[in-house]
């Protein structure tokens, strides 16, 4: 319980500062073309981040947990070389081709908006490489059960980045926000480097790396597919009223921040703990820990949504009712969050079931289920947006993630953990 509270606190501070970064940009510039372009430019880098968090961490941590220090260090460096090289190449190709593919993701923007989105996307593609490397570094820390340090480091980086933003945004505009976000990820990579241990010649043919590759292949392909959800959102919202994309993105970020706090406080330490029980064949303690955490997250998530439903509009007024934002913007954001409430509950509770699957090395069930649901969901989302606008988009997302959660819990219940 002490570790959960400490992780929750550090994660809340870290994510709070990250939200402060986006809040400052939002209230300083207001919802409009610049913020729409900035958040649209984050789409592909954040897609990569989602793939990394949905693949690397859940595969590497169970494999590295419990290994002796020499093996852990050598395998961690092997993963870093492979992942860093792969995403470096992807970033280079996407950077070069940005003038062709970025405008296709925001067809509703005018020429100036599309041009600005290209520039902002290119800047953030650089940060994408650091994000990928961070994924390996975090896995190495988590496998050693060093959770607190990896939560404290981003706090230092984020405070520095925010102070730099306050100085640079009024002088250089939205471009400064993109560069500082990229710089923040680079600084984090440098500060987390000691956790990898002394550099060693990686053995790319080791049994652990080969096993990781077998587990990660379906995750990379499946996650890259169903995480394009945000890309579809940006595509659709680019045709809506100016500022709609920014408000929808902000609603997702608020929910995402709270989900991340719960995940880091509860789900993150759960994976290595369940992995140890699984390797020891201790089914009773495995199940007991899983169900306790599942109930805990259900209660916390429902209580949070209840607070939003009752006091949400007043809280959001305090949060963003400044600068260039208007009362209508606050009210619209509140309604978007109400429509997306099932997204929050489904994602947080579903993450516990997902963590249990990954702890036993089962990556295929989660991916196959997610890919199937997503394939059905995409045309439903497009139709819902065409008919009901943002409300249809948000409600269809709620139904999708709640369905995912129910299936994950049911499938794990039917699974015989040995």
N, C-alpha and C positions, 0 to 999 in steps of 0.2 A: 504493500500500500504506500509506503514511504517513497519508493521509486516512482510509482504512478503519479503521486502528487508532485514530486520534483520535476518529472518529465512534463507533466501537464503545465506546470507553472512556466518552465523555461520555453516550452513550445508556444504557450500563449503569448509570452513576451516577444519571442522571435517573430511569430506570425503577426502579432499586433503591430510591430514596427514595419513589417513588410506591407501590411494594409495601410499604415500611415503614409508610406511612400506613394501608393496608388491613390489614397485619399487626397493627398496634397496636389497631385497632378489633376485629379478630377475637379476639386473645388477651385483650383487656381485657373484652370482653362475652361471649366464648365463642360457639360456634355455637348459635343459638336463634332466637326470634321476632324480636328486634331486628335481628340481623345479616341474617336472611332478608328482613326488610322493607326494610332499607337496600339490599341487593344487588338485590332485586326492583325497588325504586324507581329503580335505575340503568338498568334495561333499555331504556326508550325513549330517554333521552339517549344511551346508548351505541350504540343502533341508529342514531341520527343521526350519531354520531361515525364509525361504520363506513361509513355511506353517504358521508360527507364524505371520509374517507380513501380509500374505494374509487372515488370519482368525481372530486371536485374536483382533488386532487393529481395524479392520473394524466392528467387532461385539461389542466389549466392549465399545469403545468410544461413539457410539450413545446411548447405554443403560445407561452409567454412566453420560453422559452430562446432565446438568440441575437438577441432583438429589441433595438433601440436603447433607451436609457434613457427617453426621453420617451414612446415608445409603450408600453413596459412599465409605466411608472407610471400612465399614463392608463387602460390596460386593467385594471390591478390594482385601481384605485379603482372602475372600473365593475363589476367582479366583486364587490367588497366591498359596494357599494350593493345590488346584486341579491340576493346571498346573505344579507346581514344582514337585509334587509327580508323576504325569503321566510321565513327561519327564525324571525324575530321574530314574524311572523304565526302561524306554526305553533305556536310556544311559547305564545302568548296563547290560542289556541283549545284546545290540549291542557290548559292550566292551568285554564281555566274549566270544561271538561268532565271533569276528573280524577275527581270523585266518582262518575261514571257508568262510565267506561271502565277505570279502574285495578283495581277489584274483579274485573272480568272476566278479568284477566290472572293473578290469584292465587286461583282458586276454592277452593283447599284451606285458605286462611288463615281463622282465626276472625275475628269482627267487629273485635276490637281490632287484630289484625294487618293487616286490610284498611285500617282507618282510619289506622294508622301509615304504611302503604305509600303511601296517598294524600298525606299530608303530606310525606313524604320525596321522592316523585316531583315534587311541585310545586316544591319547593326546587331540585331538580336540573334542572328544565326551564329555569330561568333560566340555569344554566350551559351549557345546550345552545346557546343563542344565541351565547355567547362562543366555544364550540367551533367553530361554523360560521364565525365571523369569523376565528378562528385558522387555519382551512383555507386561506383566501385569503392571509393574511399569510405562512404557511409556503411557499405556492406562489411568492410573490414573492421570498422569500429563496432558495429552491432554484433558481429560474430564473437568479438571479445567481451561483449556485454558492457561496452564503454558508451553508454547512451547519453550521459549527461554532457560530456565534452562536445559531442556533435550538435547538441542543442545550444550550447553556450557560444560556440564559435560564430554561428551566423548572426547572433545578437550584436557582437562587436562590429561585424561587417555591415549589417543593416543600419546601425546607428551612424556609422561613417558615411554610408551611401546617402542616407536621408539628409544629413547636414550638408553634404555636397549638392544634393538636389535643391535644397532651399536657396543656396547661393546661385546655382547655375540655371534653374528653370526660368526665372524672370529675365535672365540675360540672353539665353540661347534657345529658349522655347522647348518644344516637345522633343527635339533631337537630343537634347541634354538628358532627358528622362531615359531614352533608349540606351545611350552610351553608359550612363551610370548603372543601369540594371545589368548590363553586360560586365562592367567593371566589378560589380558586386560578386558575381559568380566567379570571376577570375581570382579575386581576393580570397574567397572561400576555399577555392582549390589549393591555393598556396598555404593557407593556415591549417588545412586538414592533411597536408602532405606527410607530416610526421607519423600519422596513424598507419601509414603503409609500411613502416619499418624501413630499414636500410635497403636501398635498391639491390635487386638480385636478378640474375639472368633467368627470365621466365621459362618454364617448361611448358610449351604450348601443346605438348602431347600427353600431359599428365592425365591420370584417370579422372581427377576432379574436374578438370577443364572439359574433358570429353563428356563426362556425365552432365555438366552444366549446359553444354551445347545441346545435348539431347533434350534436356528439360526446357531450355529457353527458346528453341526453335518455334514450337507452337505458340509460345507466349509472345514472341516478337511479331510473328505474322498476325496472330489473332488480335493482339492489343493494338498494333498499328492500324488494323482495320476498324475495330469498333471504337477506338479513340478518335477517329475522324469525325465523331459527333460534333466536336467544337468547330471543326472546319465547315461542316454543314450549317451550323448555327450562324457563323460569320457570313457565309454566303447568302443565307436567307435574310438576315438582319441588315445587310448592306442595302437591301431594297426598301427597308422601312424608313420611317421618319428619322432625320438626323438626330443623333443622340441616343436612339433606341438601342443600338449595339452597345454603347458605353454603359447604359443602365442595366441591361441584361447581363453584361460581363461583370459588372460590380456586384449584382445579386449572386452570381455564381461564385465570385471570389469571397464574398462574406461567408457563404455556406461552406465553400472549400476550405477557408481558414479554420472554421470551427471543426470541420471534419478532420483536418490535418492535426489539430490539437488532440482530438480524441484518438486518432490513429497512432500518433507518436507516444501518447501517454499509455495507451492500452494495447493496440494491435502490434506496434513495433516490438516491445519486449515479449509479446506473446509468441511470436514466431520461433525465436531460439529456444524458449522454454518448452513449447510443444514439441519442437524437433528433438530435444534431449529426451523427453518422455517417450517419443516414438522410437528413437534409436534404442532405448532401454527396454522397449516392449511393455511399458507401463500404461496400459489402456485405461485403467480406472482413473488415474490422476490426469491423463490426457483429456478424457471426457469431462471430468469435474472442472478442470481449469477452463476448458472451452465454453461450457454452459454458463459458468459464473461470469465470464467476460461478455458473453452474448447478452445476458440479462442486464448487466451493468450498463452497456452501451444503449440498449433499448430504453431504459429508464432515463438516462441522461439526455438522449436525443429527443424523446417525447416531451420532457420538461422544457427543453430549450425551445421547441416549436410552440409550446403553450405560451411561453413568455412572448414570443414573436407575435402570435395571434392577438394577444391582449394589449401589449405595450409597444408593438413594433413600430408603428408610425411615429410615435413620440421619440423613440430611441433613434430612429433613422433621421429625424429632424435635427437631433443633437449631433448626429454623426456627420451628415453631409449638408445641413442647411446653412451653408456659408458661401461666400464668394459669388461665383456665377451660377450656382444652382438655384432653382426656383421651387416653390411649394409643390407645383405640379410634378416636378422631377422626383421629389421625396415620396409623394403619394403613388406615383407610377412604380417606383422602386419597391415600395411596400407590397403592392399588388403582385408584382413579378415574383417576389419572395414567397408570398402565400401560394401562388400557383406552383412554385418550385419546391414546396416544403417536402414533398415525397422524395424528391431528388436527394435532399439532405439525409432523411431518415434511411432511405434505401442504401445510400452509399456508405454511411457509417456502420450500420448494422451488418450489411453485406460484407464489409471488409473483415469482420471477425470470422465469418464462415470462409471467406477466401483465404485468410491467413492459416486456418486449420488445414485446408487442402494443400497449400504450399508447404506447410510444415512436414507433411508426410511425402512430399515430392510429387504430388499429383497436380500437374499443371494443365493437363489436357481437358479434364472435366469442366473446369472453370471457363476455359477459352471456348470450347465447343458450345457450351450453353450461352455464353455472352455473344458469340458470333451469330448463333441462330436467332436469338432475340433481337439483336441489332439489325439483322437483315430484314426482319419483319417490321421493325420500328421505323426505319428510315422513310419508306413511302408514307407511313402513317403520319410522321412528323411533318413532312412536306405538305400533305393534304391539310393537316390541322392548321398549319401556318397560313396556307392559302385562304382558308375559310375564316379562321378566327384570329389571325395575326399573332402577336406576341403571346396572348393568353393560350392559344392552341399549341404554340411551340413549347411553352413552359409546362402545361398540363400533360402533354404527350411525353415529355421528359420524365415527369413525376411517375407516370404509369410504367414507363420502361424500367426505371431503376427500382421501383417497388417490386415489379415482376422478377427482376434479376435477383433481388434479395430473397424473395420467397423460394425461388428455385434453388438457390445456393444452400439455404438452410435445409430444405427438403432432401436434396441430393446428398449432403453430408450426413444427414440423419440415416439415410439408407446405406451409407458406405460402412463396411466393416473394417475398422482400424485395427491393424495387427501390430 
